[in-house]
Structure formats: structure tokens, C-alpha cells
Amino acid sequence: MIANYHTHTPRCNHADGREERYVLRAMEGGFTELGFSDHTPYFFDEPGYYSSFRMRPEQLEDYVATLLELRKSYSDRIKLFIGLETEYYPRLFPRLLEFLGQFPLDYLILGQHALYNETEGIFSPRPTSDQRLLDQYRGQSLEALESGLFSYFAHPDLFCFTGDPKAYERHVRIICRRVMELGLPLEFNLLGYSEGKHYPDPVFWRIVGEEGCQVVLGSDAHRPADTWNPTLIARAEALLSGFGITPVDTVSLRPLHPRPQERGTRQTSPACRGGGPPSRAVEGSPQ
């Protein structure tokens, strides 16, 4: 592992450590590239609601300025990229993109932490056997990836499905075949692996190996030490090797286009286009 594109900062309210400490840890591990992708700001319709697990819009300017300064300071030792981890909430996404277009961002990664959006759906890690929700997660995620905006799919097995195994296998194969057509990697999430979460899911990654998808390791670093954990990386690579998977070293990052809502995308479902059902989201937060 010589690169990581999934790195957070304290602005998301559940990470620790100055940005420079993450950079120093990456260089200690011999990384050639490090991308920061903290949880994006978002703009919600519901008065008084804001996520507890993401930076606020007024913090993005400092986030970018801090990373630009670090990029300048360490330009001869490591390539630093400025990105964001973002969900795709169809009704709210155009306003977010307009806001992000003001900043020199290098890339986005998709982390679909909730269905529909946070005030109208459910959080993806909540266990469910409902195949309609499984279909929604897949459809909403693929619609996002088809926009051409995202460099890869972070923790694609975040959705915690407890229902029919055959339905789950069909779901995974559809995702695999579409991301291969799009030329996008799937992320094996090292944070989830280290903490024994329900992801990475062995069934998911077995199928990924069978389908031949491109895979990237993502530290999902919330502490500087998480950026490079050689013991954990070795364990993950051994596990993936058993599925016939060799992770790629680096990812070709896709630039953030100013007006991607004008691009053609596959329409998945009325709920995905319209924003979802009228029920409130359950409590929870991503990592």
C-alpha cells in the first residue's frame, strides 16, 4: 500500500489529530500519495437539522487552505490531494455541487451513509431484511457513480442486509458489473476491518473477486496512526488474496466538474429522483 485517499480531519467531529500528523504518518509508511476526503458539508431542507458527523459549510475554506499549505510544504516528498467523502442525496446534490465548485477540490469519493437523505430515509448500517431498501441503496449509489464525479466507491458493503442471501448476491453482482463498466474501484475499508464491523463483508468480497473488480485499500483514517497500519494492511491483503484480489497501488482521480447535473445519468427509481418517503431517518452516524 503506497497511497490512501480516505483520510479525515477533526472537522467531522469524530476524528482527531492535525492534518500534518496524517501526512507525516503517510510518509513514514513510504506512501507516495495521500488524499484527504473528510465528510463533506451538506445543505438540508429541514429547518434546524444538521449532521453531527460532517464539517459545516463555513469550515470548508479553512480545510482547503490548510491542505494547500501542506501540499506546498511537502511537495518534494509526497503528493497531497484535496477531496471530500460525500453521499448522493438526489434532491440536495445540485446545491452541494454549486457550493463545492467554488473550491479547488481534486476529487470526491462516494460514501452512501443514508438512503434517500438523512431526514427522510434510514442510515445504511442499520440492519434490515427489506429488499426494497437494498435495491434503493444500490440504485442510489450507482446513479451517483454514473455521474462521472466520483473516483471510487468507499465501503460499498456498508449497507447491512440481513435478508435473502440470493437477493444479496444478485445485488453485489450488479454493483460489481456496473463499476467495472465505469472503470471505478471498490474500496476495502480498513477502519471497518480493524474494528470488527459488519463490513468488510466476506460474501461481498468473495463475489468481487469472482467478478474481477478493481479494488483499492482505504484507511478511512480518523487518527494519524490509522493512515498507515502495516499489520492491518498485511492482514487485509492476505484476506483479499484468498479471494483472488490484488489491490491497486494508486487511483486515477476524477476531477470535480462544475455542473455535473447537466450530464446524462441513468434514472433508477421515483424514490431516488424525488428524495424518498416521508418517514424520518433513524438515529446513527457513519465512520
N, C-alpha and C positions, 0 to 999 in steps of 0.2 A: 504494500500500500504506500503510494508516494503522493497521494493527493486526497483531500477531503473537501467536499463542497457543502457540508451540512454542519454549520457552526453557529452557535447562538451568542447573545450578549445579555447583560443584566437588564436591558430594556424590556425584555419579555416577562420580567417579574418572577422567573423561576430558573434563572441561570446566574452563575457567579463568576467573577474574575474580569479584570481589564482585558480589552482586546489584545493588547500587546503580549500578554501571557499566553494566549492561544497561539499567536504567531511564533513565539519562542519555542513552545512545545512542539509545534509542527516542524520547525527547523531541527530541533533535537532528534526527531524521528526521521530526518532525511527527506521530508516532503519537498517536492518541487512546486506544488501549488496548494493554496488554501483559499477556500471560498467561505465567506460569511453569509449566512442566509437566516437571519433572525426572523421571528414571526412578524409578518407584515402588519402595518396599520390597516384598519378597515373602516368603512363608513356604514353604519347601520340605520335602518329606518325607525326602529322603535326608540322613542324618546327615553333618555336616561340609561339605555343599555350600552355597555362596552365590555369587550372581552377582558378577562383578568390575565390572560396568558399571551398578550401581544403588546408591542410598543404602541404608543399613541401617535397620531399623525404629526404632532409638533416635535416628536423626537427623531423623526427620520432625517432631518437636516444634519443633526449632530452625529447620527450614526454614519452617514455617508462621509461627512467631513473627517471624522476620526479615522475611518478606514482609508481615505485618500491620503492622509498624512502618514499612516503606517505603510501604505504602498510605496510612498516616496522614500521613506526611511530605510526600507528593506528591499528596495528594487533590485539590488545586485545579489540577493540571497534567496529570494522566493517570490513567486508570482502570487499576488493577492487579488482576489475578485470580490466584488460587492454585489450581493444578491439578497433575495428575500425568499422565505418559505411562505407560500400563500395557499389558501383554499380557493376553490372556484365556487362562488355563490352567484349564480347566473344573473339575477336581477341587480345585484350590488356591484358586480365586477366592472362594468364600464366606468363607473365613477372612480373606483380604485385605480384603474389604468390611467385615467386622465390625471390623477394626482401623482402617480408614480412617474409619469412622463416628464415631470419637472426635474428629475434627479438622474445622475449618471450611473444608473444601475447596469450591471453586466449580465444578470441572469435571474430567473425565477426557478424554484423547484415547487412541485405540487405536493402539498401535504393535506389531503382531504379529511380534515378532522371532524367535519359535521356534514350531514346530509341536508339538502335544501339550503338553509343557513342556520346560524346558531339560535335564532329566536323562533324558528318555525319547524325544525326537524329534530333529529337526535344526534348525539355525538357518536362518531364511528366506533370507538372502543366499547360502547355499551353492548353486551351480549344480546343477540336476538336470533330467532329462528325464522323470521319473516323474510321470505324470498323476495317480496316486493321491495324491501329495503336493500337487500343485496343487489337487486337489479338497479336500484336508484344509485347506489354507491358506484357501481360500475359505469352506468350511463353518464353520470355527472362527471366522473373522473376522466372518462375517455373524451367527452366533449371538451374538457379543459385541455387535454393533451393534443387534441386535433387542432387547437387554435394556433399552434406553432410557437407559442410563447414560452413553453416550459422546457427546461433542459433535461429533467428526468422526473420520475415518479417516486417520491420519498415514501418509505414504509407502505408499499402498496397493499400489504396484508394487514393494515391497521383495523379494517372492518372486522368485527368479531362475530362471525356467523356460526351458530350452533345447530343449524338445521340439517337438511338432507345433504349428505356428502356428495351425491351425484350432482346436485344443483351447484354445490360449491366448486366441484371440479370443472363443470361447464363454465362457470363464472371466471375461474382463473385462466382457463384456456382462451377464452375470448379476449381477456386483457392481454395475455401474452402475444397472441397473434396480431392484435392491433398495434401494440407498441413496437413489435418487430417491423411492421409495415411503416410505422412512423420513424423508425430509426432511433428510438429512445431507450435508455437504460432503465432498469428497475433497481431500486436501492435495497440492499440488505442492511437493515438498521442495527448498528452495533449497540446503541443505547438499549433498545428493547431486548436484545440478546443478553446483554450484561445483567439486566435487571429481572430476567426471567418472565417477561411479559408474555401475552398471548401471541405476540409477533416478535421475531420472525416465526412464521408457521411452517413446520416441516412439510406438510402436504402442499402448501403453496410453492415452496422452493423445489420440491421434487418435480412438480409439473413445469416450473420454469426451466429446470434442467432438461426435461424431455422435449420442451418446445424450442430450446436453443436460444433463449433471450440473452441479450446483453445485460450484465449485472455490474453494479458499482457498490463498493462498500461505503457506507455513510456513518461517520462517527456520531452524528447528532449530538455534538459536544455542548454540554451545559456547564462544564467546568474545564479549565485548561488541561487538566490531566486526561480528560476524555478524548482530546484531539488525537493523541497517539497513545494507544494502549497495546503494546506489542503482543502480550499474552492473549488478549481478547481477539486481536486480529488473526493470530495463528489459529485459534480455535475456530473462528468463523470460516477461514479459508479451508480448513480441514473438513468442516461440515459441508461446505459448498462443493468441495472436490468429490465428496461422496455422491453428490447429485450430478456430477459431470460438469460443474460450473467453475470457470476460472474468471474471477472479476477483472474488469478492465482497469488499467492504471490511471487513466485520466478520461475526462469527458469533454467533448466539444460543446462548449456552452453556447446557447442560443440567445442572441441579443433581445432585449425588450423593445418591441416595436411600438410606435406611438399610438397607433389606432387599430389594434388587432380586432376590435369588434366589427370592423368592416370586412374582415376575412371570412371566407366561407367555412362553416363548421357543420358537422353532422348534427341534426336535431335528434335528441334522444327520446324525450317524453314530455308531455304537457307540464308535469310537475317540475321537471328540470328547467324548462323555459320560463315557467311562471313563478318559481320561487318556492313552491311546496305547500303542504297542508296547513291549516290554521292552528295546529296544536303547538304549544311552546316546547322548546328544547329541554331535554333533561339536563341536570347538572353534570359537570365534568370538565376536564381540561386535558389538552394534548400534552405531549412531551416534544 
